[in-house]
Amino acid sequence: MNIVVTGSSSGIGRALVVRLLGGGHGVWGLARSDQSEFEAGHNGAFRSARCDVANWYDVARTTTEVAAAWNHVDGLVCCAGSQGEVGPAMRADPGRWSETVRANLEGTYNAVRSFHGLLS
């Protein structure tokens, strides 16, 4: 199966990627950080793209890249996100709060919206 995983460079996303690769699946990992070292160790089964899922244009560009290599995607797993700014509204920093919402909410929306056409 061809599976796209957002947030694939650490945490739950990375653990899921390792599990999927162990099951023989092709995985395309999206993350803000460079994953080329991890990619090099997986003989083409893992591909990666630097992508900020909170940025629609990054996700659209990455979807085009994935579509050029894969004619379909069997699964999309949205693991990108962060704990970010939490707490009472009057004490939370508005900029950090907005970054958290963009990564956690808009990032999921952007990925689902962009990859929808490739999901079979």
N, C-alpha and C positions, 0 to 999 in steps of 0.2 A: 504494500500500500504506500501511497505518497501522502505524507502528512506534513503540514506546516504547523510549527510551534512558535508562538510569540513568547518572548521572555526566556529564550533558550540558553542564555549564557550563565544562569545561576539559579539557585533555589529549586523550586518545584519544576520549573521549565527544564532545567538541565537534567534533573533526575528523570523526568519523563522521556527526554531525548535519549538518554542512556538506555532506558528500558525498551523504547521503541526500536532502537538500533539493534539491541540484543535479540529482538523478535524478528529481525530481518527486514524491517521496513525502511523505506527511503524517507529521510527527514530533511526539511528545509527549515533552519532555525533563524528567527528574526530577533535581533537584539541591538541595543545601542552600542554595545561594546564589540570589539573585534573578536571573532571566533575562529580565525584562520588556523590557529595552532590546533584546536580541537578538530577542525575540519580535515586537516592534513592527516590525522591519525585514523581516519575512518574510510579510506579507499573509495571515495565517491558516494558512499551511502548517506553521508551527512553533507549538506551544503548550507551555506550561511549567507546572510545579508545583514549589513549594518542598516538598521531601520529604527527610527523613533516612531512607534505606533501611534503616538499622540499627534503626529504630523501626517495629515491626509496625503500629502504629496510624496512623502517617503514611502508610505504603504502602497500607493498606486504605482510608484516606480518599481517597487519590489515585486508586486503582483505581476507586472509586465515581464520582469526578469524570470520569475518562476514559470510563467506561461510559455516563455520561449524554450524552456527545458522540459517541462511536463505538460501534457495536453489536458490533464485533469488533476484534481486534488481530492483524495478520498476522505481527508479529515483536516479540520482546523481546530487547534487547541490554543486558546488565549490564556497564556500564563503571565504575560507582561503586566506589571503593576508594581506598586510600592506602598509601603505603610504610610509614608509621607506625613503630611501635617494633619494631626488630629487634635481634638480638644475643643473647649468652648469657643464659639464663633468670635467672641470679642477679644480673645487672646490669640487666636490663630493668625498667622501671617497670611494675608490674602494671596500673595504670589506663590508661596509654597502650597497653600491649599488648592489653588487653581492647577498647579503642576500635578498634584496628586489626582485630582478629578480627571484631568486630561489623560493621564497615563492609564488610570483604572477604568474609566467609563468611555471616553472618546477613543482610547486605544482599542478596546474591544469592538466598538461600533465600526471604526475604520477598517479593522481586519475583516470583520464579517461582511461589510459592505463591499470591500474591494475584492475579496476572494470568492464571493458568492458565485460568480460565473464559472469558476474553475471547479467548484465542488460538484462531484458527480453522485 
